[in-house]
């Protein structure tokens, strides 16, 4: 297990702000000793000593190899001007939001990203956490390999509580009221809203009905629309496990274990087919 270390603000040169949220600002920075580029998240909300202790109990829980497949890695921290600063890798390819603004994603890339997000949510639920703010800007691009996109979740907004937490309107289940308890069903809706964004290269409307109407007009893949409708259902939406079994996902790749953005089983199968084709070509010649 990697242990967090206490760093110092003097060890870094802050280069430019990358993004800004309600309670944090992320900066691109350079470590002076080795010129390594990192990202530093400044928590703008004042945090108590108890809050810091609680936060680092959480970080310790996720400092392992399994977590690094699905979640942003935390490398260290320091406190400066009474504000907590978290040191993380700099993901130069940006967030899923950046990809959505660019050229259309292929269906294979969408399925790959969807699988990573489902795996990430399953991992969090297994640890007893819910994720209150799933949206494209909180999904970072860790690697792109052979056309497959490997993503990780920025998990610094986790909560053990099952109480409703304010979520960006477009990605929030519209039927939820403040104070009402929620569970994985709400994250399925948010995941569906992210899925919509990947299919359409745009943020979803605020209303479930409007999302489905717009998807029917824009999305040409009827099987993708079918999965989207299952994810956005008010009652009994599709489960995370059910997403893996849906034909839209299974048609693109029959396997669910992804490493570095690629399904190694598919890669092995493709290599075997290529070897077979080469042998046949040699025999014919």
ABEGO torsion letter per residue (X at the ends): XBBBBBBBAAABBBABBABBBAABBBBBBBBAAAGBBBBBBBBABBBBAAAAAAAAAAAAAABBAAAAAABBBBAEBBBBGGBBBBBBBBBAAEBAAAAAABBBBBAAAAAAAAAAAAAAAAAAAAAGBBBABBBAAABBBABBBGGBBBBBBBAAABBABABBBBBBAAABBAABBBGBBBBAAAAAAAAAAAAAAAAAGBBBBABAAAAAAAAAAABABAAAAAAAAAAABABGBBBAAAAAABAAAAAABABABBBGGBBAAAAAAAAAAAAAAAAAAAAAX
